[in-house]
Amino acid sequence: MSDCTHHKGIDAERLYINGTEITSTAAELNKLSDAGEVVASGTQAALISDPDGGTTADTEARAAISSIIDALQAFGIVASS
């Protein structure tokens, strides 16, 4: 295990969001270091609700959209409920 006290960035073996493994290069993940404190505009977007309703329910698309919303909330870009 590395000493994280001097490490800047993300140090993880695997990343999961709602049970789905997220894959990326170390360079891409390290761009997210300190994410969530203040978004680029300095403001946080309002809560985005999970998809609901409509005449056709695409469960795969709804699950993917919900995962994207969860990721945006995890990094503080979008407000959490």
Secondary structure, DSSP 8 states (H G I E B T S, - for coil): ---GGG--S---S-EEETTEEE---HHHHHTTTTTTSS-TTSS-B--------SSS--HHHHHHHHHHHHHHHHTTSB---
